[in-house]
């Protein structure tokens, strides 16, 4: 190889090497970010096209439903929940007062489209009516006077034959009371409000009722009433409909959306916490 050719080759390599080295020193180029998957679209709720839905309601089950003495206005968890359900489903709620002892039979006989009254889901009732999905878990508890010191648990109530248990007729609470102490030691009332009055008057020693409702009855009666002991029974509440009702699926979807966006939680905080201050003295009995 000639000296000139050798020098040309060295010069060529010298010119090429810096470029090659600088490329090799560069940090690897980041891959383009992956396109994020779109968030799943919220399922569109059924449209009931302005349909009127008749809803049986007791108006005597604080804090689910009641009539305020000061205003004469029906209020409670059931009203707000159904107002919201119909807002989402484009229906119009029509509330009709009905007594507890006939409400399930009335819905079963197609006298109403639905009923809302803190109704426990049970296999026996499911033979007569269709239930919505459970919208609330509840525990059955003992409600007692604030100064009660003789007992703290259901087992202690069971063991003392002198103690009388109050509750409402036709409820799962009544069934629980029968299982616990037998019918002879039960004083049953048409409404829980009357049972609470009997408790405060010392006509009964304790009232078995759902914890959520019990918290409502305590309200500003915290100096006179309290819940004691662990749960006696755990159940779920649901709305009821006539067998085969085409409202069950839309209402279930509305409840699911209310659970997902926190609406049910907000309602629970409003009605089943210390924020709720109405007492039996503030409502129509």
C-alpha positions as CSV (number, residue, x, y, z in Angstrom):
1,X,0.0,0.0,0.0
2,X,1.4,3.4,-0.9
3,X,2.0,6.0,1.8
4,X,-0.5,8.4,0.2
5,X,-3.2,5.7,0.2
6,X,-2.4,4.8,3.8
7,X,-2.7,8.5,4.9
8,X,-6.1,8.8,3.0
9,X,-7.4,5.8,4.8
10,X,-6.3,7.1,8.3
11,X,-8.0,10.5,7.5
12,X,-11.2,8.8,6.4
13,X,-11.3,6.7,9.6
14,X,-10.6,9.8,11.7
15,X,-13.5,11.6,10.1
16,X,-16.0,8.8,10.6
17,X,-15.1,7.8,14.2
18,X,-16.4,10.8,16.1
19,X,-19.8,10.5,14.6
20,X,-20.0,6.8,15.3
21,X,-18.9,7.3,18.9
22,X,-21.3,10.2,19.6
23,X,-24.2,8.1,18.4
24,X,-23.1,5.2,20.6
25,X,-23.0,7.6,23.7
26,X,-26.5,8.9,23.3
27,X,-29.1,7.7,25.8
28,X,-31.6,5.4,24.1
29,X,-34.6,7.2,22.8
30,X,-37.7,6.5,25.0
31,X,-40.4,4.6,23.3
32,X,-43.4,6.6,22.5
33,X,-45.9,6.4,25.4
34,X,-48.6,3.8,25.0
35,X,-52.0,5.2,24.4
36,X,-53.9,4.8,27.6
37,X,-57.0,2.7,27.4
38,X,-60.1,4.7,27.7
39,X,-61.9,4.4,31.0
40,X,-64.9,2.2,30.7
41,X,-68.0,4.2,29.9
42,X,-70.6,4.2,32.7
43,X,-73.5,2.0,31.7
44,X,-76.5,4.1,30.6
45,X,-79.4,3.7,32.9
46,X,-82.8,2.6,31.7
47,X,-85.3,5.3,30.8
48,X,-88.8,4.8,32.2
49,X,-90.1,7.6,30.0
50,X,-91.8,9.5,32.9
51,X,-93.7,6.5,34.2
52,X,-95.4,7.0,37.6
53,X,-94.3,4.5,40.2
54,X,-96.6,4.0,43.2
55,X,-94.6,3.3,46.3
56,X,-96.2,2.0,49.6
57,X,-94.6,3.6,52.6
58,X,-95.5,3.4,56.3
59,X,-94.5,7.0,57.5
60,X,-93.8,5.6,60.9
61,X,-90.3,4.2,60.8
62,X,-87.8,6.7,61.8
63,X,-85.4,7.5,60.1
64,X,-86.5,5.6,57.0
65,X,-89.9,7.4,56.7
66,X,-91.9,9.7,58.9
67,X,-93.9,12.9,58.8
68,X,-92.4,15.9,60.6
69,X,-94.9,17.5,63.1
70,X,-93.4,21.0,62.5
71,X,-94.0,21.0,58.8
72,X,-96.4,18.1,58.0
73,X,-93.9,17.1,55.4
74,X,-93.1,13.4,54.7
75,X,-89.3,12.8,55.0
76,X,-86.7,10.2,55.5
77,X,-84.2,7.9,53.8
78,X,-86.8,6.1,51.7
79,X,-88.1,9.4,50.2
80,X,-84.7,10.7,49.3
81,X,-83.6,7.4,47.9
82,X,-86.6,6.9,45.7
83,X,-86.6,10.5,44.6
84,X,-83.0,9.9,43.4
85,X,-83.8,6.6,41.8
86,X,-86.6,8.1,39.8
87,X,-84.5,11.1,38.8
88,X,-81.9,8.7,37.4
89,X,-84.5,6.4,35.7
90,X,-86.9,9.2,34.5
91,X,-89.9,8.1,36.5
92,X,-92.2,9.9,38.9
93,X,-92.6,8.5,42.5
94,X,-96.0,8.5,43.9
95,X,-95.9,7.8,47.7
96,X,-99.0,6.1,49.3
97,X,-99.2,5.5,53.0
98,X,-99.8,1.9,54.0
99,X,-99.7,0.1,57.3
100,X,-96.8,-2.2,57.9
101,X,-99.0,-5.3,58.7
102,X,-100.5,-5.2,55.2
103,X,-97.7,-3.7,53.1
104,X,-96.2,-6.9,51.8
105,X,-99.5,-8.5,50.9
106,X,-100.6,-5.3,49.2
107,X,-97.5,-5.3,47.0
108,X,-97.9,-9.0,46.3
109,X,-101.5,-8.3,45.2
110,X,-100.3,-5.6,42.7
111,X,-101.9,-2.7,44.7
112,X,-98.5,-0.9,44.5
113,X,-95.6,-0.9,42.2
114,X,-93.1,-1.1,45.1
115,X,-92.7,-0.6,48.8
116,X,-90.0,1.1,50.8
117,X,-90.0,0.5,54.6
118,X,-86.7,-0.9,55.7
119,X,-87.8,-4.4,54.6
120,X,-85.5,-7.3,55.4
121,X,-84.8,-9.7,52.6
122,X,-85.9,-13.2,53.7
123,X,-86.6,-16.4,51.7
124,X,-90.2,-16.5,53.1
125,X,-91.0,-13.0,51.8
126,X,-89.3,-13.7,48.5
127,X,-92.0,-16.3,47.9
128,X,-94.6,-13.5,47.9
129,X,-92.7,-10.6,46.3
130,X,-89.5,-9.8,44.3
131,X,-86.7,-8.0,46.1
132,X,-84.3,-5.4,44.8
133,X,-80.6,-6.0,45.5
134,X,-79.8,-5.3,49.1
135,X,-79.1,-1.5,49.6
136,X,-78.1,-1.7,53.2
137,X,-76.6,-4.2,55.6
138,X,-78.2,-4.1,59.1
139,X,-77.6,-5.6,62.5
140,X,-80.4,-6.3,65.0
141,X,-79.5,-4.8,68.4
142,X,-81.0,-4.2,71.8
143,X,-82.2,-0.7,72.5
144,X,-82.4,0.2,76.2
145,X,-82.9,3.1,78.5
146,X,-79.7,5.1,79.2
147,X,-79.7,4.1,82.9
148,X,-80.1,0.3,82.2
149,X,-77.5,-1.7,84.2
150,X,-79.2,-5.1,84.5
151,X,-78.0,-6.5,81.2
152,X,-75.8,-5.7,78.2
153,X,-76.3,-8.7,75.9
154,X,-79.1,-10.7,74.3
155,X,-78.0,-13.8,76.3
156,X,-78.4,-11.9,79.5
157,X,-82.0,-10.9,78.5
158,X,-82.7,-14.5,77.6
159,X,-81.5,-15.6,81.0
160,X,-83.7,-13.2,83.1
161,X,-87.3,-14.4,82.8
162,X,-88.5,-11.1,84.3
163,X,-87.4,-9.0,81.4
164,X,-90.0,-8.0,78.8
165,X,-89.0,-7.4,75.2
166,X,-90.8,-4.9,73.0
167,X,-90.8,-4.9,69.2
168,X,-93.1,-4.4,66.2
169,X,-95.5,-7.0,64.9
170,X,-94.8,-8.7,61.6
171,X,-91.1,-7.8,61.5
172,X,-88.0,-9.9,61.5
173,X,-87.2,-8.2,64.8
174,X,-90.3,-9.9,66.2
175,X,-89.2,-13.2,64.9
176,X,-85.8,-12.7,66.5
177,X,-87.4,-11.8,69.8
178,X,-89.5,-15.0,69.7
179,X,-86.4,-17.1,69.1
180,X,-84.7,-15.3,71.9
181,X,-87.3,-15.2,74.7
182,X,-90.5,-16.8,73.5
183,X,-93.8,-15.1,72.8
184,X,-94.9,-14.8,76.4
185,X,-92.1,-12.4,77.2
186,X,-92.8,-10.1,74.2
187,X,-95.0,-7.0,74.0
188,X,-95.6,-6.3,70.3
189,X,-96.7,-2.9,68.9
190,X,-98.1,-1.7,65.6
191,X,-95.1,0.7,65.1
192,X,-91.6,1.0,66.5
193,X,-92.5,4.5,67.7
194,X,-95.0,3.0,70.1
195,X,-92.4,0.4,71.3
196,X,-90.0,3.2,72.0
197,X,-92.6,5.1,74.0
198,X,-93.3,1.9,76.0
199,X,-89.5,1.6,76.7
200,X,-89.2,5.1,77.9
201,X,-92.3,4.6,80.1
202,X,-90.7,1.4,81.6
203,X,-93.5,-0.8,80.3
204,X,-90.9,-2.9,78.5
205,X,-87.2,-3.5,79.4
206,X,-85.7,-3.5,75.9
207,X,-86.6,-3.2,72.3
208,X,-85.2,-5.4,69.6
209,X,-84.8,-3.4,66.4
210,X,-82.5,-2.8,63.4
211,X,-79.4,-0.9,64.4
212,X,-79.8,1.7,61.7
213,X,-83.3,2.6,62.9
214,X,-82.2,2.4,66.5
215,X,-79.6,5.0,65.9
216,X,-82.3,7.2,64.4
217,X,-84.5,6.8,67.5
218,X,-81.6,7.6,69.8
219,X,-81.1,10.9,67.9
220,X,-81.2,13.7,70.4
221,X,-82.5,11.1,73.0
222,X,-78.9,10.2,73.6
223,X,-79.4,11.1,77.2
224,X,-82.3,8.7,77.5
225,X,-81.6,5.8,75.1
226,X,-78.7,3.7,74.0
227,X,-77.9,0.6,71.9
228,X,-76.1,-2.2,73.8
229,X,-74.5,-5.6,73.1
230,X,-73.2,-7.2,69.9
231,X,-75.4,-7.9,66.9
232,X,-78.1,-10.5,67.4
233,X,-78.7,-11.1,63.7
234,X,-77.3,-9.7,60.5
235,X,-79.5,-9.1,57.5
236,X,-79.9,-7.0,54.3
237,X,-82.7,-4.5,53.4
238,X,-84.3,-4.3,50.0
239,X,-87.3,-2.7,48.2
240,X,-90.1,-5.1,47.3
241,X,-92.1,-5.4,44.0
242,X,-94.9,-7.6,42.7
243,X,-93.6,-10.9,41.4
244,X,-92.3,-10.5,37.8
245,X,-92.1,-6.7,38.0
246,X,-90.2,-5.1,35.2
247,X,-89.0,-2.4,37.7
248,X,-86.6,-4.7,39.6
249,X,-83.7,-4.5,37.0
250,X,-83.9,-0.8,36.4
251,X,-84.0,-0.1,40.2
252,X,-81.1,-2.4,40.7
253,X,-79.1,-0.5,38.1
254,X,-80.0,2.8,39.7
255,X,-78.9,1.5,43.2
256,X,-75.6,0.3,41.7
257,X,-74.9,3.7,40.3
258,X,-75.8,5.4,43.6
259,X,-73.5,3.1,45.4
260,X,-70.7,3.7,42.9
261,X,-70.9,7.5,43.0
262,X,-71.2,7.7,46.8
263,X,-74.9,8.7,47.0
264,X,-75.9,5.8,49.2
265,X,-73.0,6.6,51.5
266,X,-74.1,10.3,51.8
267,X,-77.7,9.2,52.6
268,X,-76.4,6.9,55.3
269,X,-74.3,9.6,56.8
270,X,-77.3,12.0,56.8
271,X,-79.8,9.6,58.4
272,X,-77.8,7.0,60.3
273,X,-75.3,9.1,62.2
274,X,-75.2,11.7,64.9
275,X,-76.2,14.3,62.3
276,X,-79.8,13.0,62.4
277,X,-81.5,14.6,65.4
278,X,-85.2,14.0,65.1
279,X,-86.9,12.0,67.8
280,X,-90.3,10.3,68.2
281,X,-91.5,13.5,69.7
282,X,-90.8,15.4,66.5
283,X,-92.8,13.1,64.2
284,X,-96.5,12.2,63.7
285,X,-97.3,8.9,65.3
